[in-house]
Amino acid sequence: MCAIPLFIQQKYLLHVISLAMIFGIAALSLQLLLGFTGLLSMGQAAFLGVGAYTAGILAVKLQYPFLVCFVAAGVVSGLISLILVPITRLKGVYLSVATLGFTIAIHLVFLNEEWLTGGSQGLSSIPPPAIGSLAIGGEQGIYYLCLAVAIGSFAAFHLLVSSRFGRALQAIKLDEDAARASGINVTLYKSQAFVTAAVFTGWAGALFTYHNQYLNPNDFTFWKSIEIVIMVAVGGIGSLAGAVFGAFAVTLLPEVLGDLENYRMIIFGSLVVLCMGLGHSGLAGLIGSGFRKWIYFRAAAPAADLQEVPQ
């Protein structure tokens, strides 16, 4: 991944790959909820937008430096998510509908509060990021910035799901009543997972702001939440690597489709049906299975050659 800009000279392709890494962070956040806690949230677009507009407003109107805007994006998204903490008691479709309503409400705020967000005209003139005296400009600079944050996010989620906290979340997903009987504070752990996912999604939103250098409310509708759910489902529910694979597949596929881009939601829906029909492991499971078979045949080939040696 670090060497990709050395071989790809097309700025647009680097732009799209950077976007895939940004959505990969958002997909990892949803994976924590759906894949490891069993919470189907349709509010990721809202937190992505909150993080994006927080960073954009601080950068444009208050001219705060990049690091302040980036950190604030995650903090504000986490604080906003506290509003939804009570609904983590809900299960199944009720939680999905509640978070979907929240996404619609946040989108309307972005659309109507022109004094703050620019309304339907959007927010423009966002400066390029800089860390101290080091300016991060151009597609290559943004690419490496997204790559660094994506790697850091993946490592953080890996440590999180491998910890006692992650094991408690998986116990809640398997059997909430049994987890509660074992002494796990189900409501507290669900709330912590929800806030954690919101913070990381807010950081993804901040990267989106500096990546596009322009924000529009239509980038954060409930359709974006559905796309992030599709990323997780296609990549593989319960797999961190699957969330990343799914984000790349869903982000890059429209570029491959060309004239068929208008049918992308139909194609995405078909991919979800196909992947779920083959099992919830998705692309991660298929890639892992193919790799294991390759290793098996590579290991079996020398043994077969030895058996054919005449005695």
Beta strands, then each sheet from edge to edge (+ up, - down):
strand 1: 130-131
strand 2: 134-135
sheet 1: 1+ 2-
end
